[in-house]
Amino acid sequence: MKKNTKIDFPIDTQTNQETRDHGNSDLPIGVYHQHMNIYRQGCSPWHWHKEAELYFVLEGAVRVVTTAGEYIIGETEGCFINTNCLHAMYPHECDDVIFQSVVFDPFVISSSISLLFDEKYLYPLLKCKQIPAIAIDSQNPFHSYIYKRISHIIFLHKKQEFGYEMVMRNILSEIWLTLLKMSEENIKKSPRGADMDYERIHIMLSFIHEHYTEELSLETIADAASISVSECCRCFQRCLKQSPFDYLIEYRIRQAAEMLLSTDKIISEICTLVGFNSSSYFSTKFKSIMNMSPKDYRKQK
């Protein structure tokens, strides 16, 4: 039997932006049916994309982490991921997750004739960074409706019969209107200044990714976004629900995990290359985050 080939999650490690193209310029809609364990990381690490995403679990369960909280999504349940919003996905109490997703440019459902559609229906949800995701779990009154519509899109994309593009666009319009109705109250309550948080967090994450091998301090991370140390910490807590150093350590460990699989470098050398001064501390943090020692990770993965 042919062994499954693992691939890296397609991400720009400097900016966290996903690098995969979803669909094409004529039809910017990507349709996927896959296993999460196809990725070497065993998960979808913190990333963002300019497209919106509708994600449903077929087998297993996934923990979706966003800047506004996290959700446990079980079988036949799903979530909506807003454009340009940081999120990560991890298998929850299972080794693998089989899922289907539709990733699309929201402007595929806009109008080129009138701004009414964009201003009244698209922008309110697109620009509300306080809604990075919407859980579509079994308690959601629109769960069955959205799940069936996504399944229909998957079917249409597979068959690609005449007119399938138009029908897919119509279905996405119906789903978008449903999501907008679900979010109406949260959009109205969205506080001012939320957009500034997300601009700052993107700047600081890019700085960490570029300089993670160096000895970083809270001051240098905060300076990257021209804010105080206290505001830096508050921004990380508001957006990622963790401290700047917790994120830095986790990012270093993820980079070390990739090196363990893609190079023959000894563990102590990798420890130094990703910015750790202590091998024992590195091993402790690696086991805490990856649930196994660096040696076992290289051997098992």
Disulfide bonds with the S-S distance in Angstrom:
none
